Amino acid sequence: MALIDPKTGRPFPPSMLMRPVGGATVVGSRPAIWTTPLGAIDPGTLASMLAEADQGNSLEWHNFAEQIETRDLHYLGVLSTRKRSVAQLPIAVTPAGPSAAQKKQADLIQTWLDRQVLRRSLFDFLDAIGKGFTVHAIEWGLKPGAYIPDRFIFRPQRWFDISYQDGESVKIRDDASAGFTPDMANATVEGGFSALDPRTVVIHKHPSWSGLTLQSGLTRAICWASMFKFFTVRDWGVFIQNYGIPGRLGRFGQGSSEHDRDVLWRALTDYGGMLAAMIPKEMDFELIEAKGGAGAAEVHENRVKWLDEQISKAVLGQTGTTDARTGTHAAAATHRLVQEDIERHDALLLSVTINEQVVRPMINMSFGGPAEDYPLVLIGRPDEVPVSDLVSLLQWAGPQGLKVKADDIYARTGLEKPEEGDDVIGITAQPVPVQAAHDLPPEQRAAQAVPGRGTPPTVQTDRSPGQETQEAAEPPAQTETVAAHVGGLTLGELLERHVQRTGDKSRIIAALGERVGGEIEQALAAMSAPIRKAVETSDSFEELEATLKSMKLPSDKLEAALEQANALAFMLGDAAALEAMGGEHGG
């Protein structure tokens, strides 16, 4: 079955399965080797390169951009860090829909991703961060019923250029007879360039700021800092070379010949480096030492460090990745968040390029025509809850009724589900059944004889002989503050009469306590029963919360029982005080 081009209605040209486009030419405008000596770069030359690139002639500029990455080690390090952080991110495929055809398309993309063709080229795709764009030739492979990229071949940016007319169209350098016309109104032909078939290449544009691709690329932002750093490092090297070596001064007379002067100069330089001067004897020469002396080396070092920090900010958005300092844990965490933001943005731009320029042609060429929707390739980490937070959630919310699939936990933690016969660690938590209300049965007790009631003493009661003398000798009794009476008798007197009959004071106290305790238990059971029923019948935490808020619990019985317990406690305290005072004064 022939694979039809949806644009032309004809089969795809066989040339797409032959040699990839845009390769080097032995004789022509795309040589494999082209060098621009960085030692000859000065501010004037660099400004001229940038101006030429803005006019659509970026050959010298791209040569300089290639070499600056190999000469500026700090720029190479931070740029590679940014590229490698994205190149190692997970890659996932999302089907366009639930239909069988859409799932089949997604399976084709997933099978291709499993071959690691895209993974191997992510680092090279991200070379667009520094230079604004990258071009990769596609080496197509014909599989049973499908076109699949077998390889992405990196092409140096110096083999291409961007049209100065629209600032966006990428063109390839070609013979002088070739011509390229950008897709815009009133465009003119640009000689020496050819157009690129979009099905044969992948052009990834990676802007670091808003603007035209013609003027994008991080190397444009850091080139001045790198050049000034080269100057500083060179001056630093001269300083280190001559540090500690005394300067030499040679003098020649008026009658000396040219040969004599050459001999004198060789003697000065051979003695110890280039820190030497030669003047006539009749001239004066004064060597003035720079302020700071040996501390001048710190000037070079501080300048280089400052320039490196500016480059780190431009590439990584922060300096914590490359310049660690003690006591800055919070700052390091903030820097990592900044780096993750840049990482997600880089991955998003790369995902868009792969979906538009790789996935869509694969689906169109393999399934015969444009589809309504296409599978999506997503590069990047999913927004997931940290594993520690997930474990804490299960630990506390699990006993409350939260249910989670075990397969989700295995997938989230990266663990494999154990199979039968495997040695496992851990136990299965046993469910805790809800306990029913526990009401004690009533206890049958024998009838107790109640002491007879006597007449309570009053101020008119006659005192016994000798009582007045005893009361005068004793301090005022504190028992008058006891206000609690039972049947006209104080609790102390009631206990005393009960002891006289039964000899057991604790029994009546226990009876009173059991009576109050039973009332409290019954009140709590009446209050907890509706709560227990709501917990057992609610289907969610939200429903349980709403039920509890609307519930009116019978608390009047509990309040009455607590008041009785409180009164009993005060009476027992008074009884103990009476007993103690009676023991101190002989009963």
Secondary structure, DSSP 8 states (H G I E B T S, - for coil): ---B-TTTSSB--GGGGSS-SS---SSSS--S-----GGG--HHHHHHHHHHHHTT--HHHHHHHHHHHHH-HHHHHHHHHHHHHHHTS-EEEE-SSSSHHHHHHHHHHHHHHHTTHHHHHHHHHTTHHHHSEEEEEEEEEEETTEEEEEEEEEE-GGGEEE-TTTS--EEEE--TT-EE--SSTT---EETEE---TTTEEEEE--SSSS-GGG--HHHHHHHHHHHHHHHHHHHHHHHHHTT---EEEEE-TT--HHHHHHHHHHHHHHHSS-EEEEETTS-------TTGGGHHHHHHHHHHHHHHHHHHHHHSSSTTTS--TT-HHHHHHHHHHHHHHHHHHHHHHHHHHIIIIIHHHHHHHHTS--SS--EEEES------HHHHHHHHHHHTTTT----HHHHHHHHT-----TT-------------------------------------TTS---TTHHHHHHHS---GGGG---EETTEEHHHHHHHHHHHHS-SHHHHHHHHHHHHHHHHHHHHHHHHHHHHHHHH-SSHHHHHHHHHH-----HHHHHHHHHHHHHHHHHHHHHHHHHHHHHTT-
